[in-house]
Amino acid sequence: MSDVVNELDLDALVITDTWLTGNVSDQNIVGEVTPAGYSFHHAARIHKKGWGAGILFRDSLKCETHLRFQTKSFENYQLTVVSGGG
């Protein structure tokens, strides 16, 4: 993931099917795939194994996380992203 983000000079990348669990062990995985200067936020699939959704974004973007609603059929991650452009 780091190679793609750096090569394409992306500001943000939305990812589905992360297969992250929401456990502490995710921190190692996220740390390995998150390039310097970026942050990664995700929503793990709570009621089933696998799936999940996440967003990788530049630290220079202001991101505000919103309370997400819980559902058994899909994951969601809600946030507002603001760039410096006004």
Summary of the structure (lengths in Angstrom):
residues: 86
radius of gyration: 13.3
end to end distance: 28.8
largest distance: 40.3
contacts: 190
relative contact order: 0.23
helix: 17%
strand: 29%
